[in-house]
Amino acid sequence: MEVHKDLEKLILIYSLENAVKYDSIPDLGAVMGKIMAKDPELRKDAKEVSKIAKDTIDKVSMMGKEERERELKDLLKNFDFGGEERKKEKEMKLPDLDVKEGEKVVIRLAPNPNGPPTLGHARGIVVNGEYANVYDGEFILRFDDTDPRIKRPLLSAYEWYIRDCEWLGYKPDRIVTASGRMPIYYDYAEELIRLGKGYVCFCDRESFKVLKDRGEACPHRDQSVEDNLDYWNRMLSGEYREGEAVLRIKTDMKGENPALRDFVVFRIIYKEHPKVGKKYYVWPMLDFESAVEDHLLGVTHIIRGKDLMDGERKQRFIYRYFDWIYPKTIYWGRMKIHEFGKFSKSSIKKGIDEGIYDGWDDPRLPTILAMRKRGISPEAIRNFMIKLGVGNSDISISMKNIYAENRKIIDPKVNRYFFVCDPIELEVKGAEERTARVPLHPNFPERGVRELKVKDRILIARKDYERFSRKGSTVRLKNLYNIEIKGDRAFYAGERIEDIPIIHWLPDGFSKKMKVIAPERVYEGVGEEGMKSGGVVQLERFGYCRIDSVNDEIIAYFAHK
């Protein structure tokens, strides 16, 4: 990474501000947070930036209080942040983590890969990845895939998660797959039994629920350690049917919360696992597997939805019995997106299987695959999720918020083109042959122009034709000339720029069939030549789109207005 002197100066300013504010050694996490907020592009160079910040903090640590204040004052006089930049920087900051001096932050994202990441998962990717970057910590992607039936993993989803993390700007430092580490969980299950804290229960579900609701122990709770080890080994040997035996952890059968009373930590499932086949059929419950992994991976901070609070309460029994220290936890509220309602991976899969959706990247879906296909930029999603923060209140948002972020990012970058939806052909009486020179971007003339050669026949959108033909209106063809539309005829009406409606158009014979696939419908018409496959464009008076392919027909996916 090439280091610009302004970056070093900025790091020094933030270090001094932190030191002066708290009259202490600058906090690395706070300094890194400000740097990343000011220039999100530096995330990919987080390690190098962190090294510069550490060196700078060492220098500031050697200064006295008055020297820090004097140095900061001098620097602020000659450094131009810009008012908007300062405001943006504040908006982009995540709350500080509770980090002890010298503590290495280890953060994990632990999805079940039974489908691709959605916008809800993007929040977890961004927040966890961002904290890892800010604190120069470790970002672990762990697949909690130990349910081969109800939340059956999808093989493609493993790669989708890895790719989407990287696309959003957070490449995992380590990738762990739970289904590949089953012997570890078996060892800890055996240790739990030897500690007298686990037992094999043969009660059926309904019978145990009756006992649990009464706060009464089941008849198997007081079995000897030797008996439980024997029953456990028989479970592993496949001697029991599904539901015939489970391994429970001893808690408090009189506890206030029935969900925490001697809950199941292992159960038998004779279902082939997509990743490891038929190798295992005794599977850990999520709370047990996750608790063991968080400890073994050295996770210091867990950030998750508040609906998982009972999960923490269960895991604390496991941590207590093994004499482990539980990670620090932050809970956030649920995020609901108006446009998508109550989507779940299971409902999406059902819709795909039934042919309602074309696949996991169908533009009607809230998956990252769909967002990428539509041309939503990773920066827009990242910025929005950071601004959203980690509050524990439930929130309800609109996709318009993400669209607004995306518009700010892509509008200066993308070129403009014409798309005529449901075209009507008009012959313009009195018009001479000419070539229209239309800017690729009105604010950047240096990018050049598109040349549209037109004779006397043009194509305009049906909605424009129906709107203006009834009134006999005069309109301006953008970057060409004025026409008067009378019924099914059009007449050349001069070149003068007047206060009249401006519509887009295309010359007959100089365009391609085009289809724009949007969440609500498919728009068909003709598009201007010159659009490149894979690029994002603005279709004038229509919206932003990603061009998926350009062959005999242009296929585009609609992003937003």
N, C-alpha and C positions, 0 to 999 in steps of 0.2 A: 504493500500500500504506500502510495506517495503521500507524504504528510505535508499539508499546506501550513504555512506559518500561522494563518488565522485560526486553524484548528487547535494548535498548541496554545495560542493566546486565549482562545475560548475555554479550553480545559483549565487553564490557569485562573481565569475569571471565576468559573463555577467553583473551583476548589477554594479560592479565597472567600467567595460569598458564603459557602458552607461553613468555613472555619470561623469567619467573623460572626455569622449569625448564631452559632452554637458555642463560640469560644472554645473550640476543641480541634482535634485533628480532623481534616475533611473526611467525609464518608464517601467511600468509593462508589457505592451503589447510587447515592444521590447525584453524584457528579456524572456518572455514566448515564443515568436516566435523563438528565437534561441534555446531554450531548446527543443521545439517540432520538430524543423528541425533536431537537432542532433540525437534525439531518437524518431521516430514516434510512437513507442509502448507506449510512455507515454501519448498519446492522451486520452486513456481510463481512465487515472488517472488525467486528467487536473485540476479538482477541487482541489485535494490534492497538486499537484505541485504548483498551483497558491497560495495556503496558505503558502507554504514554501517560495515562491518568495516574497510574501508580507512581511513576517517576515524579510527576508534578506534585502529587500529594506528599511525597517524601520531602520535596523542597519546601513546600508550604509548612510542613510540620516543624521545620527547623527555624521558622520565623517567629518573632515575638508578636504580641497582639497589635502594638502600634505599627509595626512594619507591615503586617497584613493589611490593616486598614488603609495605610498610606499607598501601598502597592495597588490595592483594589481601586481606590479612588482615581489614581493616575491611569489605570487601564480603562476604566469606564469612560473617561473623558474622551479617549481617542478610538473607541471601538463602537461601530455603528451596528446595533442589533436590528433596528427597525421595529416600530411599534407593533406591527402585525406579526412579526416573527416572535416577539416576546409573548404575545397573546396566544399564538399557536403552540409555543413551547409549553405554556402552562396547561393548555387543553390536553396535550398529548401525554402528560405525566401520569404514570400509575402511582398509587400510594406506595410508600416505602414498606419493605418487608421488615419483620423483626429479625434482625441478623446480628449475632454476637460478633465482636471483634475477632477477626481471624477465621471465622466460620466459612466453609465453602458451601455455597448454596447448591443443592441438588433438587431439581424440579422434575416431575414426571407427568406425562400425559398417558392415561391408561384406558384406551377405548376397547370396546368389544368389536372386533372386525366383522360384524354381521351385515355390513353395508358400508358405503363410502362416507367420508365426513360430510356433514351438513353445515349450514351457517352456525348452528348451535355449537358444533364441535370446533368450528373456526375460532370461536371465542376462547375455547380452552387452548388451542394451538397457539394463538397470538399471545394471550396473557402469560401462559407458562413459558413460552419461548422468549418473550420479551424480558421477563424477570431473569431468566437464565443469562441473557445477553447483558442486561444492565449490571448484574452482580458478578459477571465473569464466572458464572456457575456452569453446571452440567444440565443439559436438557435430554431427558430419557423418554423415548417412545416405547411404551410397554403394552403389548397386546394381551388383554385379559380374556383369553379365548378358551375357558375351561367349561363351557356349556355347549356340548355338541348337539343338543336337541332344541331347547326353547329359543336360545339366541345363537343358533348355529352359525359358525363363522363362514364367510364367503372368501374363497381363496384370493380373488382379485382385490378384495378390500385391503389386504395387508400392503400391497404395493400402492394402492390409491392413497392410503394414509401417509406413507413415506413421501410420495410425490407431492401431495398437497401441503404437507409440512414445509417441504423445500420451496414450493411455489409461493407460499405465504412469507417466506424469508427466514424460516427456522429449521435448519437441517439438524436432525437429532444427533447428539453426541454418541448415543448408544441406543441400540434397538434390542428389545428383549421380548421373547414370545413365551408366554406362560405354559402353553401345551408342550413345549419342548423341555420343560424343567420339572416334570411331574415327580421324579424320584426325590427331589428336594422336599416337596410338600409331604410326601409319604414319610420321610424321615422326621419331619416336625410333628406329624400326626402321631407317630409312634412315641416321640418324646412327650407329647401332651398326655398320652395314655399312661406312660411311666410316671409322670408327675401326679397321677391320680386326678387329672383335670378333664379327661376325655373318656367316653364310654360308648360301646356299641349298643344301640337301642333297636329292639325288634318290634316296637309298637307300630301299628299302622297309623297313618296320619291323623285320622279322625279321633282315634283313642287318645293319642298324645295331646291333641288339641283340647280335649275335655279336661285332662289332667293339668295341662298348662294353664288353662283358664281358671281352674280351681286353685292353682298354686301348689299342686301336689306332685311329688316326684314319681317317675315311672318305676316299675319293678326292676328295671335293669340298671338303675343309677348306682346301686351299691355293689355291683359286680366287682370281683377282685381285679387287680391290675393284670394278673396272669390270664384270667378268663378273657378280659377285654383284648389283650394282645392276641390271644388265640382266635377270637372272633374277627379281629381286624385282619389278620393274615388270611382267614377264610374269605373275607370280603375281597381281598386282593387276588385270591386264587380263583375267584369266580364261582364260589359255592352257593351264593345267595342270588335270588331273583331281584329284579328292580323293585324297590320299595320294601323289600323284606328286612333290610338292615341299613342303618345309617350310623355315622359317627357323630355324636353330640359332644359339645363342650359344656362342662359344668359351670353354671353361673349362679343365679339366685332364683329359685323357684317361687319365692315370695316377692320378687322384685316388682316395682311399680309398673314397669313396662312389660307386658306379656311377650312382646316380640324379642325381648332379650333373655327370656327364660330357656335355658338349655337348648340353644338353637343348633341346627345342623351345620356341621363343617365339612362333611364328606357324604356323598351319596353315590349310588350305583346307577350308571346309565350305559346300557348295551347298545350304543349307537356309534357307528363309524364316524370318526372325526376327520374333517376335510384335510387337516394338516398332518396328523399322526396316525390316521387309519384306525385299526382295531387294537392298537398297542395297549391302550388303557381303557378301563371301564369303571374305575372308582375315581370320581372327579371332585376336586375341592370346590366348595362354595366360594363365591367371589370375595366375601369378606375375609376368609381365611387366606386364600391365595394372595390377595392384595396386601394383607397385613404382613405376611412373611416377606413378600417381595420388597415392600417399602423399607423394611428393616435391612434386608440383605443389600439393597441397592444404595443404602445410605441417604434415602430421601429426607430432606430437612423441612420442606414446606409442601403441603398439599392444598391445592386450590380446586374447589369443586362446588357443585350445587348443594343448596341447603336441604334438598330432599334426601341427601345421603347422610344426614346427621346420625340416624340410627346405625348406619354402617360404621361410623367412628366409635359409637358406644360399644358395638360388638367387638370391634378390633381392639379396643382398650383392654378387654378381658384377656385376649391373646398376648398382648404386650405385657400385661401385668404378670401372667403366668411364666413367661419366658424372661422376665426381668429386663425388658427393653424400654427405651425412651420413645414415646410417641412423637411423630413430627408435628410441627406447628401447622395449624389448619386455618384456612380462610374460606368462608362460604359465601357464595353469591346467589342471588335470587334467580328465578326462572326468566328466560327471555322468550317472549312470544312475538312472532312476526305476523302482522295483520294479514298480509297477502297469502300466507301459507297455512294458517290455521293450525290444526293439530296433526301435523304429519309425524309419522314414526317410520323407522326403517322397515318394520314388518308390514305396515300399510302400503309403503312405497313398493316393496317387493311384490305384494299381492297385486298391486295395480300393474306392475310390469308383467307378471305372469298372466294376467287376464287381458293384456294387450291395451290397457288404458294409457300407459306410458310407453314410449319407444325405448326406454332404457334408463339407467341411473343418471344420465346426463340430459334427460328430457328438460326443455326450458321451463316447464311448469313446476319443476321440483326445486327444493331449497338446498340441493347438494353443491359442494364446491365444484364438482365436475360440470354441473349445469352453469354455474356462475362463470367458470372459465370459458365454456363453450359460447356463452353469450357476450363475452368480451368485457366482463367486469374485472378491473385490475386488482391484483393482490394488494397493492398499496391502499386502495380504497377500503377494502375489507379490514386490513390491518389498522389503518388510522381510525376507522369507526369503532372497532373493538377496544382499542386503547382508550379512546374517549369515553366509551361506555363504562370502563373501570370494573371494579369488583364489589360493588355495593350489594348488600344482602336483601334489598327490596326487589320484588318481582317487577319486571319492566315489560312494556308492550311497545314495540317499535314498528315503523313502516319501512319497507324497502326504499322508499323515497329518500330516507336518510343516507343509505349506502349509495344510492344513485347520485345524490348531491356531492358526496365525496368523490365518486368516480368521475363525475363531470368536471370537477376542478382539475383532476389529474390528467384526463385524456383530451380535454377540449383543445389545449394548445398544440397537442401532438398530432391529432388525426386530420387527414385531408377530407375535403368535402366532395361529394358526388351526387348526381341526380338519380332518383328512383321514381319511376312513374307507375303508380299502383292502378291496376285495372284501366289500362290506357284507352283513350279515344283518339282516333286519328282525325286531324283537321288539315284542310288545304287552306293556306293563307293567301288570299287574293291580293295581288299587288306587291308581294314580297320578292325581293331579289335574292339570288344565291349569295351566301356569305359564310364566314367562319367566326363563330362566337369564341371569345377567349375568356374563359371562366377561371378565376383564381382557385388554386388548390386549397388555399386557406386565406380568408380575407385579411387576417392580421399579419400574415407573413408572405408578402409579395415575392420575396426571394425564392420561395419554393417553386414558383412558376405557375403555369396555367394549364387548363385542359382545353383543347381545341375541338369544338363541335361544328362540323361542316353541315350547313342546312340549306336546302333549296326552298321549296314552297310547301312541304308537308311536315307536320310536327305531331308529336304525341303529347297529350296532357292527361292528367289524372281525371277519372270519371267524376269524382266528387267536385273538382274544380269546374269541369264542364257543366255539370248539373246546377252548380251554384250560380255561374255567371251567364250561361246561355239564355236562361229564362228572362233575364232583365235586359239583355242586349248590352252587356257591360264591356267597358274597355279595361284591359289588364296589361301588365307588363310581363313579357317573358324574360325571366332573369338573365341579365347580361346580354340581351339580344335587342328586342324592340317591342313596341306596343302593338296589341291587336284588339280589334273589336269583335266580340263573338255575338253573332246573331243567329239564333236557332242552331242549325247544323252547319253554318258557314262561319268563316273567320276572315277578317280583312286587316291588311296592314294599316296601322294607325300612327305611324311616325316613330321618331326616336326620342322625342323629348321626355325627360324624366319628370313625371308628374306624381301627384299624391293619389296614386291608384294602386289597387292590389297587385302584388308581385307573385307570380306562380312559377314553378319549375316546369321543365319540359325536356323532351329529347327529340332529336331529328329522326325522322322515319328512315330505317335502314342502317342506322349507326348506333345500334344498341343491342343488348342481349336479353333473352328471357331471364327473369330474376324471380326468386322466391325468398321471402323473408319470413322466417319461422319465429313467431312470438308466443309468449305464454298463453295468450287468449285466443289466437287464431293464426292462420297462415295467410300472408299477403302475397298476391301474385301480380306480376307486371313486367316491366322492362327496366334494366339498369344500364348505367353508363359504363362503357368499357374503360379499362385502366385500373380497376380494383384488383388487389392482390390477395390470393388465398392466404388465410391466417391472420390478415391484418384487420385492424379496427378502423372504421370510417364513420363519418357523419353523413347520413343521407339527408340532404337538405329538406327542411320542412317535415321530416319524418322522425328521425332519431338516430341514436348511435347503434351500430351493428358490428358484429364480427363476421368477416367473410370466411365461410367455411370451405368453399371450393369454387373454382372458376373453370368450368369446362364448356360444354354446349349451353349450360344454364348456370347462372350465378346463384349459389345457395348461401344465404346469410342468416344469422341468428340475432334477433333483436335484443338489445341491452336495455335501453330506456330512452326517454325523451331527452 
